[in-house]
Amino acid sequence: MGRGKVELKRIENPTSRQVTFSKRRNGLLKKALELSILCDAEVALLIFSSSGKAFQFASHDIHRTIGRFRSERGLPESSDHQRSRSMEFWRTEIEELKRSIDILETRLKHLAGEDISMLGLKELKQVERQIKIGVERIRSKKRRIISEHSNLMKRKHRALQEENSRLQKRLHELHDSYVRSSTSGGENACNAYPWILQHGFNIN
């Protein structure tokens, strides 16, 4: 004889209701597990008892599955899920930055000749090559700075020579003007000669 058909309605007896809930809950969880394994399905199951107690099964990360469900249905992500994803993103970023910092600090120590006892011949040759490249770049930069400084000093020297030539020319002009004024006895002699003495120019 087969099992009789059970009428689907709320079980009034609390004890019977709890027993039935436990049995069927376990059966449902088992079926969800079997479905995920046999059919390679992504399954997420949430059960809340009448007392508010939660039970769950997830073949994958349950938050990802719920997010996928909401995306498939065109539903907006919950604020908690968005916060969780944001926190996970920044946690991953921080871990990645920490790893990058550790790698850079290790490289700097190697370039300074520190903590190289564990390096093999290949790693040591690589460090040596990096140091040689760095030294050559430093020397090239230093030569460029020295060359630029030398060119600047040459330009300043030429500018001073040109200024000196201009002043010498002006001085000779004033001297010639003074000589002409002295010869003619004009008033320019009285004005030009004291200016020359005041500025202390030597007439060659």
JOKASUL-V255239 format. One record per backbone hydrogen bond with DSSP energy under -0.5 kcal/mol. CO is the residue of the C=O (numbers start at 1). NH is the residue of the N-H. E is the energy in kcal/mol with one decimal. If there is no record, write none. Layout:
# JOKASUL-V255239
co=CO nh=NH e=E
co=CO nh=NH e=E
This chain:
# JOKASUL-V255239
co=7 nh=9 e=-1.2
co=10 nh=12 e=-0.6
co=13 nh=17 e=-2.8
co=14 nh=18 e=-2.2
co=15 nh=19 e=-2.4
co=16 nh=20 e=-2.7
co=17 nh=21 e=-2.2
co=18 nh=22 e=-2.3
co=19 nh=23 e=-2.3
co=20 nh=24 e=-2.6
co=21 nh=25 e=-2.6
co=22 nh=26 e=-2.1
co=23 nh=27 e=-2.2
co=24 nh=28 e=-2.5
co=25 nh=29 e=-2.6
co=26 nh=30 e=-2.2
co=27 nh=31 e=-2.3
co=28 nh=32 e=-2.2
co=29 nh=33 e=-2.1
co=30 nh=34 e=-2.5
co=31 nh=35 e=-2.5
co=32 nh=36 e=-2.0
co=33 nh=37 e=-2.0
co=34 nh=38 e=-3.0
co=35 nh=39 e=-1.8
co=35 nh=41 e=-0.7
co=41 nh=43 e=-0.8
co=43 nh=59 e=-2.8
co=43 nh=60 e=-0.5
co=45 nh=57 e=-2.3
co=47 nh=55 e=-3.0
co=49 nh=52 e=-2.0
co=53 nh=49 e=-2.8
co=55 nh=47 e=-3.3
co=57 nh=45 e=-3.5
co=61 nh=65 e=-2.3
co=62 nh=66 e=-2.5
co=63 nh=67 e=-2.4
co=64 nh=68 e=-2.4
co=65 nh=69 e=-2.4
co=66 nh=70 e=-2.5
co=67 nh=71 e=-2.1
co=68 nh=72 e=-2.6
co=69 nh=73 e=-1.9
co=70 nh=75 e=-3.3
co=71 nh=74 e=-0.9
co=78 nh=82 e=-2.6
co=79 nh=83 e=-2.5
co=80 nh=84 e=-2.6
co=81 nh=85 e=-2.8
co=82 nh=86 e=-2.5
co=83 nh=87 e=-2.9
co=84 nh=88 e=-2.4
co=85 nh=89 e=-2.5
co=86 nh=90 e=-2.5
co=87 nh=91 e=-2.4
co=88 nh=92 e=-2.3
co=89 nh=93 e=-2.4
co=90 nh=94 e=-2.6
co=91 nh=95 e=-2.2
co=92 nh=96 e=-2.4
co=93 nh=97 e=-2.5
co=94 nh=98 e=-2.4
co=95 nh=99 e=-2.2
co=96 nh=100 e=-2.3
co=97 nh=101 e=-2.6
co=98 nh=102 e=-2.4
co=99 nh=103 e=-2.3
co=100 nh=104 e=-2.4
co=101 nh=105 e=-2.7
co=102 nh=106 e=-2.2
co=103 nh=107 e=-2.2
co=104 nh=108 e=-2.5
co=105 nh=109 e=-2.2
co=106 nh=110 e=-2.2
co=107 nh=111 e=-2.5
co=108 nh=112 e=-1.5
co=109 nh=114 e=-3.6
co=110 nh=113 e=-1.6
co=116 nh=119 e=-1.3
co=120 nh=124 e=-2.5
co=121 nh=125 e=-2.4
co=122 nh=126 e=-1.9
co=123 nh=127 e=-2.4
co=124 nh=128 e=-2.6
co=125 nh=129 e=-2.4
co=126 nh=130 e=-2.2
co=127 nh=131 e=-2.4
co=128 nh=132 e=-2.4
co=129 nh=133 e=-2.4
co=130 nh=134 e=-2.5
co=131 nh=135 e=-2.8
co=132 nh=136 e=-2.4
co=133 nh=137 e=-2.1
co=134 nh=138 e=-2.2
co=135 nh=139 e=-2.7
co=136 nh=140 e=-2.5
co=137 nh=141 e=-2.3
co=138 nh=142 e=-2.6
co=139 nh=143 e=-2.8
co=140 nh=144 e=-2.2
co=141 nh=145 e=-2.3
co=142 nh=146 e=-2.6
co=143 nh=147 e=-2.6
co=144 nh=148 e=-2.5
co=145 nh=149 e=-2.6
co=146 nh=150 e=-2.7
co=147 nh=151 e=-2.6
co=148 nh=152 e=-2.2
co=149 nh=153 e=-2.4
co=150 nh=154 e=-2.3
co=151 nh=155 e=-2.4
co=152 nh=156 e=-2.3
co=153 nh=157 e=-2.5
co=154 nh=158 e=-2.7
co=155 nh=159 e=-2.3
co=156 nh=160 e=-2.5
co=157 nh=161 e=-2.5
co=158 nh=162 e=-2.6
co=159 nh=163 e=-2.3
co=160 nh=164 e=-2.7
co=161 nh=165 e=-2.7
co=162 nh=166 e=-2.3
co=163 nh=167 e=-2.3
co=164 nh=168 e=-2.8
co=165 nh=169 e=-2.6
co=166 nh=170 e=-2.3
co=167 nh=171 e=-2.7
co=168 nh=172 e=-2.5
co=169 nh=173 e=-2.2
co=170 nh=174 e=-2.4
co=171 nh=175 e=-2.7
co=172 nh=176 e=-3.0
co=173 nh=177 e=-2.4
co=174 nh=178 e=-2.5
co=175 nh=179 e=-2.5
co=176 nh=180 e=-2.6
co=177 nh=181 e=-2.4
co=178 nh=182 e=-2.7
co=179 nh=183 e=-2.2
co=180 nh=184 e=-2.2
co=181 nh=185 e=-1.7
co=181 nh=186 e=-1.3
co=186 nh=189 e=-0.7
co=187 nh=190 e=-0.9
co=187 nh=191 e=-1.0
co=188 nh=192 e=-2.9
co=189 nh=193 e=-1.4
co=191 nh=195 e=-0.9
co=192 nh=196 e=-1.7
co=193 nh=197 e=-2.2
co=194 nh=198 e=-2.2
co=195 nh=199 e=-1.6
co=196 nh=200 e=-0.7
co=196 nh=201 e=-1.2
co=197 nh=200 e=-0.5
co=201 nh=203 e=-0.6
co=202 nh=204 e=-0.7
